Amino acid sequence: MATAKDLLLEITPQVLLKAYACGIFPMAESASDPGLFWVEPDLRGIIPLDAFHVPASLRKFMRREPFEVRVDTDLEAVIAGCAQATPERPKTWINQRIRRLYLQLHAIGHCHSVECWRDGELVGGLYGVRLGAAFFGESMFSRRPNASKVALVHLVHRLVTGGFRLLDTQFTTDHLRRFGAIDVPRERYSRLLAEAVAADADFFPYEGGGASSEVILQSLSQMS
């Protein structure tokens, strides 16, 4: 892991995009720490888009259409949800500087949220950075069971439909491995990243939250 807080003194959205293109991303020690540092893991987490797996229990849950899925309607609230401490996650790395930078990225079209709503309330979602045909997942949260998982499935369908080549998860967890996440060495990741960043993709291949759960599940089943 590379750390260099002094390099982040004058960080801008444009500098941040250049960092992502080089394979590094910023984090904070905690939500209350005003500083940031660069991270470049030796092993990088990715979800191969052609090997994405939806667990059977989640398929059954999604067919009930439990949430209204929206895109980019309240990124600020999604980031706040990801930054909120929970009993399972008492500390987060999302500080005020992170919030400001990613809202600025959103303003220039490079940061997006996938949101799950129920009865007019935001109950879960995720956000990340888009650059070329690469999407860098930053964080996710749930206030209702499976909300972040549903957002992830919708994200992957959107990426596949839009021609994306790389879904970066930064690190892998047991939760993400259930969907097909793997660790790749830095050298291999660099090749995948260079190819993806140089390509074009469309994050908005369809309007709104996208297709129905049944259509999404069928499409992803045919792909894998």
C-alpha positions in Angstrom: 0.0 0.0 0.0 1.4 3.4 -1.0 0.6 6.3 1.3 1.5 9.9 0.6 -0.6 12.6 2.2 1.6 15.4 0.9 0.6 14.5 -2.7 -3.0 15.2 -1.9 -2.6 18.8 -0.7 -4.0 20.3 -4.0 -6.2 17.4 -5.1 -8.8 18.2 -7.7 -11.4 16.0 -9.6 -9.0 16.0 -12.5 -6.1 14.9 -10.4 -8.3 12.2 -8.9 -9.3 10.9 -12.4 -5.6 10.7 -13.4 -4.9 8.7 -10.2 -7.6 6.2 -11.0 -6.2 5.8 -14.5 -2.9 4.9 -12.8 -4.4 2.4 -10.5 -4.5 4.4 -7.2 -7.3 5.8 -5.2 -7.7 7.9 -2.0 -8.8 7.0 1.5 -8.9 8.6 4.9 -7.9 7.0 8.2 -11.4 7.7 9.5 -14.5 9.9 8.9 -13.1 12.4 11.4 -9.6 12.6 9.9 -9.3 15.5 7.5 -6.3 14.0 5.6 -6.2 11.6 2.7 -3.7 9.1 1.4 -3.2 7.2 -1.8 -3.7 3.4 -1.9 -2.3 1.0 -4.5 -3.0 -2.6 -3.3 -0.6 -5.4 -4.3 -3.7 -7.5 -4.9 -6.7 -5.7 -6.5 -10.3 -6.8 -6.1 -12.3 -7.0 -9.3 -15.6 -8.7 -10.4 -15.1 -10.1 -13.9 -18.2 -9.0 -15.7 -18.5 -12.2 -17.7 -18.5 -14.3 -14.5 -20.8 -12.4 -12.3 -22.9 -14.7 -10.1 -26.3 -13.9 -8.4 -26.9 -16.2 -5.5 -30.2 -18.2 -5.7 -31.6 -16.6 -2.5 -31.1 -13.1 -4.0 -32.7 -14.1 -7.3 -35.8 -15.2 -5.4 -35.8 -12.0 -3.4 -35.4 -9.7 -6.5 -38.3 -11.3 -8.3 -40.6 -9.8 -5.7 -39.4 -6.3 -7.0 -38.9 -5.1 -3.4 -37.3 -1.8 -4.3 -37.6 1.0 -6.8 -34.1 1.3 -8.3 -32.9 4.8 -9.4 -29.7 6.1 -10.7 -28.0 9.4 -9.8 -31.1 11.0 -8.1 -29.3 11.6 -4.7 -25.6 10.8 -4.7 -25.0 13.0 -1.7 -27.4 10.8 0.4 -25.8 7.6 -0.9 -22.4 8.8 0.1 -23.8 9.8 3.5 -25.3 6.4 3.9 -22.0 4.7 3.1 -20.2 7.0 5.6 -22.7 6.3 8.4 -21.3 4.1 11.3 -23.3 0.9 12.0 -22.8 -1.8 14.6 -21.3 -4.0 11.8 -19.1 -1.1 10.6 -18.3 1.2 13.4 -15.6 3.1 11.4 -15.6 4.3 7.8 -13.0 6.0 5.7 -15.3 8.5 4.1 -14.5 12.0 5.5 -15.8 15.4 4.4 -13.0 15.8 1.9 -14.0 12.5 0.2 -17.7 13.6 0.1 -16.8 16.9 -1.5 -14.4 15.4 -4.1 -16.9 12.8 -5.3 -19.7 15.2 -5.6 -17.4 17.3 -7.8 -16.7 14.2 -9.9 -20.4 13.7 -10.2 -20.9 17.3 -11.4 -18.5 16.6 -14.4 -20.1 13.2 -15.2 -17.6 10.7 -13.6 -19.3 9.6 -10.4 -22.6 7.7 -10.2 -24.9 6.2 -7.7 -27.3 3.2 -7.9 -30.0 3.6 -5.3 -32.7 1.4 -3.8 -35.9 3.2 -2.7 -38.9 2.0 -0.8 -42.0 4.0 0.0 -40.1 7.2 -0.9 -37.2 6.4 1.4 -33.6 5.7 0.4 -32.8 2.3 1.9 -29.6 1.3 0.3 -27.2 1.7 -2.7 -23.7 2.2 -3.9 -21.6 4.7 -5.7 -18.4 4.7 -7.8 -16.3 6.4 -10.4 -16.6 5.9 -14.2 -13.6 6.4 -16.5 -13.7 5.0 -20.0 -15.0 1.5 -19.9 -13.9 1.0 -16.2 -16.1 1.4 -13.2 -14.5 1.8 -9.8 -16.9 0.8 -7.0 -16.3 2.9 -3.9 -18.7 1.9 -1.2 -22.2 0.5 -0.6 -24.8 0.5 2.3 -28.1 -1.1 3.3 -30.8 0.0 5.6 -33.1 -2.8 4.5 -32.0 -6.4 3.9 -30.4 -7.0 0.5 -30.6 -3.4 -0.6 -26.9 -3.0 -1.5 -26.9 -6.4 -3.1 -29.8 -5.5 -5.4 -28.0 -2.2 -6.3 -24.9 -4.3 -7.2 -26.9 -6.6 -9.5 -28.5 -3.6 -11.2 -25.1 -1.9 -11.6 -23.5 -5.0 -13.2 -26.4 -5.3 -15.7 -26.0 -1.6 -16.6 -22.2 -2.0 -17.0 -22.6 -5.1 -19.2 -25.3 -3.5 -21.3 -23.2 -0.4 -21.7 -20.1 -2.2 -22.8 -17.9 -1.8 -19.8 -14.8 -4.0 -19.4 -13.7 -3.6 -15.8 -15.5 -3.5 -12.4 -13.0 -2.6 -9.8 -13.9 -3.4 -6.1 -10.6 -2.2 -4.7 -10.5 -5.1 -2.2 -12.4 -8.4 -2.0 -14.6 -9.5 0.9 -16.5 -12.7 1.6 -19.7 -10.7 0.7 -18.2 -9.8 -2.8 -16.8 -13.2 -3.4 -20.3 -14.6 -3.4 -20.8 -12.5 -6.6 -17.6 -13.7 -8.2 -15.1 -11.2 -6.9 -11.4 -12.2 -7.2 -8.0 -10.8 -6.4 -5.6 -10.1 -9.2 -1.9 -9.1 -9.0 -1.0 -5.5 -9.6 0.7 -6.2 -12.9 -2.4 -8.0 -14.3 -4.7 -5.3 -12.9 -2.6 -2.6 -14.7 -3.1 -4.3 -18.0 -6.9 -4.7 -17.5 -7.1 -1.1 -16.3 -5.2 0.3 -19.3 -7.4 -1.5 -21.8 -10.6 -0.5 -20.0 -9.7 3.2 -19.6 -8.8 3.5 -23.3 -12.1 2.1 -24.4 -15.6 3.7 -24.6 -18.7 2.6 -22.7 -22.1 4.0 -21.9 -23.3 4.2 -18.3 -26.8 5.2 -19.5 -27.7 2.5 -22.0 -31.3 2.8 -20.9 -33.4 5.3 -18.9 -33.9 5.4 -15.2 -33.2 2.4 -13.0 -33.3 0.1 -15.9 -35.1 -3.1 -16.7 -37.2 -5.3 -14.4 -35.5 -7.8 -12.1 -36.7 -10.7 -14.2 -35.2 -9.3 -17.4 -31.9 -8.4 -15.6 -31.7 -11.9 -14.0 -32.3 -13.6 -17.3 -29.8 -11.4 -19.1 -27.1 -12.1 -16.5 -27.8 -15.8 -16.5 -27.3 -16.0 -20.3 -24.0 -14.1 -20.0 -22.4 -16.2 -17.3 
